[in-house]
Amino acid sequence: MNTPKPERRSGRRITARVPVSIRSPQESALTGYTRDVSTSGIFLYADSKIELGSELEFVLILPPELTEGEKRWVCCQATVVRVGQPEAGKSFGLAANIRNMQVLPEILG
């Protein structure tokens, strides 16, 4: 019988498909989308492979479940802790630990 793996996440993950803009040392600018996100980690899909251990900076809108009821733009610094191989015609999946998250000011139009 298989025993379940212990939960390593320190924050509650919210399932959300949200566009994300990514910068890494290997690529100047990438786009992708999230599968799930928390205040301490993220799983996202990107069009290009990002290496394990890479330092990332990304911008996205956090869902209201993580921001006291309102969507918020945030800029995060993170480290890639897992990289998956894409299935045929799909994006690369990766998990990252978020080290820093800064709420961005609203731009009123």
Helices and strands as residue ranges (DSSP letters): E 14-15, E 19-23, E 30-37, E 41-46, E 55-62, G 64-66, E 72-83, E 92-103
